[in-house]
């Protein structure tokens, strides 16, 4: 496995872990979706799913999940532009 593949798999694992973590409050209390904060959390979850689905080798193929040093989600960075 190449270092790039290892990095990609690490990014995918982080995204899936983040999806699981961020979805727990919404699954426990779906009424949170009625608030702006709940909808923002859902947006973050959706962006993570999109990033995972756009991984290299797929038609749109350049999505990579990136976070800042604190691990906060700030959208999806394109691999070519990272």
C-alpha angles and dihedrals in degrees: 000000000000123000089248091055091049090051092049092049089048090052091049092050091050091050093050092047090049091050090052093047096045093047096054097083091045092050091048093049115017090182086077086079087071089069129073091238091054092050090049089053089051090050090055090050092050092049089053091051090049092050092050090048093050095054120139115290094039122101097263087034108170107083117123126176112235131177133185123251092278092053094247118149116248102168128271125312119209112240093227091052099040 
